[in-house]
Each structure stands twice: as C-alpha cells, then as structure tokens.
C-alpha cells in the first residue's frame, strides 16, 4: 500500500505534510486537517451512501464523525494502477473508550443514542442492499443452533475426550435449550408482526469501544463502513454484550447502560424485546464451540477451556440481568 500511495494521494485536493501508520491504514497530517486513508473492499455505491449519511450527521450537529473526503473528480473512492480502491476520511486525535471505565462506557452509550436519534430523521432512500431483512437474525440463530448440535454429536461420538470436550458435553444441552427458547421467541414476534418498522433506522454496524474516541474537543464516533438499515438496538445489544462480558454481566452497569441510552432516546416495547432476544441468545457459547470445531481438534488451546468456564460461570449473572429487562415485557 505504502509504495503506491503517492499516486492515490495526488487524486485529492489537499497537501500532505506528514504521514504515519495506523491499523491497516495511513494517517495523514494535511493542510485540511487530520485524515486517514486505507484500502476499501466495498462498492462505490456503499461509499456514496456513507458520504451522504456522514454529511447528514455533521449537518445535524454530530461534528466529530469521519466524513469521507472526495477526490478532485468528486468521487468517494480513489484507485491505483492495480484498480485497488481507497477511501479517505476525516480523522481525530483522542484516546479510545476504555472498556473497563464506567464513565467512558456510559458516555459511549449516550453518543450511540444520539447517533440513532439523528439517523432516524434521515429521509433519503436507503439502498436495498443495505437493508437487513427481518428474518436474517432468526435464520442466523437457527444456523448456529444446527452447528451446536453438530459439535455436540461429534464430541459425543468420541470415546476419548479432552478436558474441553468433557466440559462442553456437560453444558451443551443447557445452552442448546437456551438457543431454542430464543428462536421460539423470535418466531413468535415475527408472526405477531412486532418488527413491522418499529425501531428500524440506520445503524453504525460495528459500534464498539475501539470506534469511540474522547478528547478535550469532545467525543468522536468512527468507522461507519458496516452501516446498514436494521433494528437500531442491534448496535446497543452488540455493545452491551461485549462490555458486560468483560464485567461479568454486572447488573448495575447493565442497567446504567440501558438507562443512559433511554435518557437520550426512549425504547418502545418492541425494541426492548429485540434487545432481550439479542442478548439472550448464547452467542459466546456458540462462538467458542464454532472456533473449536473449525480448528485442529488434536490440540485444543487452554484459552478455549478458560473461555468456556467463563461463559458457564457468567450465565447466572447474565440471567439475572435478562430477568430485570424482561420483567414488564409480554412475549
């Protein structure tokens, strides 16, 4: 990338004063401020859509988002001689949200709620390829459930089991039952039409602590490349799951995250049901089993066994949290 970048940079209406390396990207100090450029694998249509959405956010007051910089020809993408595409965006200095710091976590949640509130006002047509079909999550969870059964059958067929396999065999039926209950709830909600537009809007698509920066100038939310039109609590549930797994599903922190979001943007009952469903599915247990099945089974990393123990140990705390948020929900 770095050998071919000069011809790409020449396509932009700016002067680069200094360069530096970022995560798979190049940081640029320019006469128009800090920028970042990296290879882009998506379509130009997606980049064009992102340009409009990020500009909309900026116009509505979210100044610190990584808006796309267009080339001299007015395109969202630049290409090199090998037809590799590049995307240049605004960038900001700051420190990442600390996933262990309660204040940082709650500030990030508030920023997410603010983003969702603004993005629900976006009026332009959403490209069909960015719209997530209503049964996608159900189909995905059903597929994961089949994969869990496959791993279960494989391990049960083994005469000699290692420590990971014995621990998995002890708990697999319990988590499979959890998965089936969630799938049943999903089907029930789809049949009732509870998802008919409620809570849908443009989502960040990859909202995590790495994509939130803090500085004296304020917070910045970055890396919208996976943005899509879906139930917006998908962003919230993904962020909550990742954070709460790191905090042993701390009930107080979980409720504070939810209350912080709702102070900015209230959730309707259908959205709370979606949040519950997305958090209740035993995603982590599936990930661990899937990783085990798709890697060498002759040698199982001790880290996998540690992760499995942690999921089992955390389940009671997770269940308490789910009971609280589902208390007034009528499934």
Residue pairs with C-beta under 8 A, 6 or more apart in sequence:
1 26
1 38
1 39
2 26
4 80
4 81
4 82
4 84
5 19
5 26
5 37
7 80
7 81
8 37
8 78
8 79
8 80
8 86
9 16
9 28
9 37
11 71
11 72
11 73
11 78
12 69
12 71
12 72
12 78
12 88
13 71
13 72
14 30
14 31
14 32
14 35
14 69
15 30
15 31
16 28
16 29
16 30
17 29
17 30
17 31
18 28
18 29
19 26
19 27
19 28
19 29
20 26
20 27
20 29
21 27
22 36
22 38
24 38
24 39
25 36
25 37
25 38
26 36
26 37
26 38
27 34
27 35
27 36
27 91
28 34
28 35
28 36
28 37
28 88
28 91
32 69
33 90
34 90
34 91
34 92
34 93
35 69
35 88
35 89
35 90
35 91
36 66
36 88
36 89
36 90
36 91
37 86
37 87
37 88
37 89
38 86
38 87
39 84
39 85
39 86
40 47
40 77
40 85
40 86
40 87
40 225
41 85
42 225
43 129
44 75
44 76
44 77
44 85
45 127
45 129
46 127
46 129
46 130
46 225
47 68
47 76
47 77
47 87
48 76
49 126
49 127
49 130
49 227
50 68
50 76
50 224
50 225
50 227
51 67
51 68
51 70
51 76
52 124
53 119
53 122
53 202
53 224
53 227
54 65
54 66
54 67
54 68
54 224
55 67
56 118
56 119
56 122
57 65
57 115
57 118
57 119
58 65
58 67
60 118
60 121
61 118
62 114
62 115
62 118
62 221
63 218
64 92
64 213
64 217
64 218
64 219
64 220
64 221
65 90
65 220
65 221
65 222
65 224
66 89
66 90
66 91
66 92
66 220
66 222
66 223
66 224
67 89
67 90
68 76
68 87
68 88
68 89
69 88
69 89
69 90
70 76
71 77
71 78
76 87
77 85
77 86
77 87
78 85
78 86
78 88
79 85
79 86
80 86
87 225
89 222
91 222
92 213
92 215
92 217
92 220
92 222
93 213
93 215
94 213
94 214
94 215
94 217
94 219
94 220
95 213
95 214
95 215
96 209
96 210
96 212
96 213
96 214
97 104
97 105
97 107
97 108
97 209
97 210
97 212
97 213
97 214
98 104
98 105
98 209
99 105
99 209
99 242
99 243
99 246
100 246
100 247
102 253
102 256
104 209
104 214
105 209
105 243
105 253
105 257
106 256
106 257
106 260
107 212
107 214
107 219
108 209
108 212
108 219
108 239
109 236
109 239
109 257
109 260
109 261
110 260
110 261
110 263
110 264
111 212
111 219
111 221
112 204
112 207
112 221
112 235
112 236
112 239
112 261
113 260
113 261
113 262
113 263
113 264
113 265
114 264
114 265
115 204
115 221
116 201
116 203
116 232
116 235
116 265
117 264
117 265
119 201
119 202
119 203
119 232
120 201
120 202
120 232
122 201
122 202
126 202
126 229
130 227
130 228
130 229
131 228
131 229
131 230
132 228
132 229
132 230
132 231
134 190
134 195
135 190
137 186
137 277
137 278
138 183
138 186
138 187
138 190
141 179
141 182
141 183
141 186
141 281
142 183
144 179
144 281
144 283
144 286
144 290
145 176
145 179
145 180
145 183
147 286
147 289
147 290
147 293
148 172
148 175
148 176
148 179
148 285
148 286
148 289
149 176
150 293
151 168
151 172
151 289
151 290
151 292
151 293
152 168
152 169
152 172
152 173
152 176
154 293
155 161
155 165
155 168
155 169
155 172
156 169
158 165
161 169
162 300
163 300
163 305
164 292
164 300
164 304
164 305
164 308
165 300
167 305
167 308
167 309
167 312
168 289
168 292
168 308
171 285
171 308
171 312
172 289
175 282
175 285
175 286
178 280
178 281
178 282
179 281
179 282
179 286
181 280
182 277
182 280
182 281
185 273
185 277
185 280
185 331
186 277
188 331
189 195
189 270
189 273
189 274
189 277
189 331
194 270
194 273
195 231
195 270
195 274
198 268
198 270
198 271
199 231
199 232
199 233
199 267
199 268
199 270
199 271
199 274
200 229
200 230
200 231
200 232
201 229
201 232
202 227
202 228
202 229
202 232
203 227
203 228
203 229
203 230
203 231
203 232
203 234
203 235
204 211
204 221
204 224
204 226
204 227
204 235
205 224
205 225
205 226
205 227
205 228
205 235
206 223
206 225
206 226
207 221
207 235
207 236
207 238
207 239
208 238
208 239
208 242
209 239
209 242
209 243
210 223
211 221
211 222
211 223
212 219
212 220
212 221
212 222
213 219
213 220
213 222
214 220
231 271
231 274
232 271
233 267
233 271
233 272
233 274
233 275
233 278
234 274
234 278
236 261
236 275
237 274
237 275
237 278
237 279
238 278
240 254
240 257
240 258
240 275
240 279
241 278
241 279
241 283
241 284
243 253
243 257
244 250
244 253
244 254
244 257
244 318
244 321
245 284
245 314
247 253
248 314
248 317
249 314
249 317
249 318
249 320
249 321
250 317
251 317
251 320
251 321
251 324
254 321
254 324
254 325
255 321
255 324
258 275
258 325
261 267
267 275
269 329
269 330
272 325
272 329
273 329
273 331
275 325
276 322
276 325
276 326
276 329
279 318
279 321
279 322
279 325
280 322
282 311
284 307
284 311
285 308
285 311
288 304
288 307
288 308
288 311
291 304
292 300
292 304
295 301
